[in-house]
Amino acid sequence: MKKKRFRTIDPFLQVENADKILDEVFQIAGEQKMNPFLLWGLCLGFVRDGGYIKGDNDLDIGVVCNGKRERQALAAILRKNGFTHGTPNRLHNIHFRKNKVLVDIYFLEAEGFYSSFDSVKYKGKIYSVPRPIEDFLTASYSNWKIKEKQTAKVRVVNQGQFWKIRSKKFNKLNWANDISYIKMFVRSGEFKESDIVLDVGTGTGIMAHAISSVVKKVIGIDVSQDMLDQCEEGDGNQYIKRDIRDSKFPDNVFDKVTARLVFHHIIDDTQKAMDECYRVLKNGGKIILAEGVPPTSKVRREYISIFKLKEERLTFTEEGLVNLMMKSGFKNIRVLQHITKNFSVNNWLENSGLMKEKQDKIFELHVKASDTFKKAYNMRITKDDCFIDIKNLVLVGEKREV
Ligand SMILES: C[S@@+](CC[C@H](N)C(=O)[O-])C[C@H]1O[C@@H](n2cnc3c(N)ncnc32)[C@H](O)[C@@H]1O
C-alpha cells in the first residue's frame, strides 16, 4: 500500500493558522513550566522582519527541559491536543504537525543562550527569545540583519579577500602542522613512488609538501594566489592558481587526488568539484579527503553557530561526505578518523585573520558552551586558553570503472 504523505504548508503562506498553532504550543509548554521560546528561523523572522520568513517551512520552538520524563510528558499532551508525532525517537528535537503546520520542538537545557530570555512583540503579544538575542542571531546566522542571500559571484570575491587575510598567518596554525594528522593522512593514501598526485585546495602547500617525499610528482592547485604565495619554494612541486570546479586537466591523469579541509569551503557546486576529482583520476586511482566534523550529532547546532561567526562554510557529516563521493562514482569508500588532541582555541583564533572582536566572541562561545558541547570536545579551560579535541574524518575512495 502506498504510504500516505502528510503535506504541510509554510507558516508564511498561512499566517493565521500558524499563529494559532504557535500560541497553542506556547500555552501547553507554558502550563508544563517549560519556558517556551522562539528559535532559529522563527526567532529571526519575528525579531528582524516582524513575522514569518518566506520559505521557512516550520515553527522552531525551544523548551527548557530537564530530561526524558518532561520530554515525554509534553509529547503526550501535544498528541492529546491533536498534534501528530512525526519522529518519536529523536532526543534533541521532535517534529509535530497540526492543521498542515510543521512544528519542530527543541528540548534544551537552561544554559548559555537559554539560561534567561529576551522578548519580542508580535501582533501585540510577547514571545520569549534566547538572550542576548543579538548575540544569538549573530552566532547562528552571522550577517543576520541582511535579508538577501549572497550570490555565488559575490562569494568568490569575498572568499578571495578572506584567504588574502588568512594567508599571512596560515602556516602558524597548530592544527595545519599537526604531525600526527599529516602522517595519518599520508598513511591513508597508500602512496607509491610512481604516483602523480593532485592536491586540491593546496593552500600554503603543507600537505603537498609532506606527500612529495613519497611520490613522483605533486601538483597543487588553489583558488587563492595569496595562499599559494606562502608555499615553500624549491620542493619540486608545481603550484597553480586554479579552481577545482574548472580544473582544466584532461581525464584520467592522476593516480591520487588529495584534499584536506577544502570541501567545506566549496559552497556552490560542491558536487561538481567532486565530479572533477573523479574525472581527472585514472581508473583505479584514489581520492583522499579530510574534513572536520562535529564530534557528536548532539552538538551539531552549537558547532554550526560557532563556525557561522567565523566564516561561511558547509558542515558535513560522515554520511554526507560518503554520499558526496558516491554520487560522483567513488567506490570502496573507507572512513578513518583522526583526533587532533589539545587543539588550542587561542592559536586557531589568533592565526585566523579574524578581527579581534570576532576572535573574542568565538572564544567566549567556547567557554560558555553547553556542558554537552564541552564534554563532547573534552574541553579544558586554562587561565588564558581553551583546549579541545577535534574530530577529523579521512575518507578514501576509489575510481573503479568496469
Ligand atoms: C583550510 S585551507 C587548507 C589548505 C591545505 N589543504 C591544508 O590542509 O593545509 C583551504 C584551501 O582551499 C582553497 N579552496 C577553496 N575553494 C577552492 C576551490 N574551489 N578550488 C581550489 N581551492 C579552493 C582555499 O583557497 C584554501 O587555500
The ligand as an ORCA input file, in Angstrom:
! r2SCAN-3c Opt
* xyz 0 1
  C      41.781     25.376      5.056
  S      42.729     25.611      3.630
  C      43.501     24.018      3.523
  C      44.856     24.079      2.852
  C      45.580     22.747      2.731
  N      44.765     21.759      2.041
  C      45.990     22.224      4.087
  O      45.408     21.228      4.541
  O      46.908     22.805      4.702
  C      41.543     25.530      2.302
  C      42.100     25.967      0.950
  O      41.132     25.605     -0.054
  C      41.180     26.592     -1.073
  N      39.952     26.493     -1.887
  C      38.699     26.833     -1.518
  N      37.839     26.612     -2.534
  C      38.580     26.101     -3.566
  C      38.258     25.680     -4.883
  N      37.007     25.748     -5.344
  N      39.255     25.198     -5.673
  C      40.527     25.161     -5.207
  N      40.888     25.573     -3.977
  C      39.930     26.025     -3.151
  C      41.334     27.888     -0.300
  O      41.794     28.934     -1.108
  C      42.320     27.453      0.791
  O      43.647     27.714      0.419
*
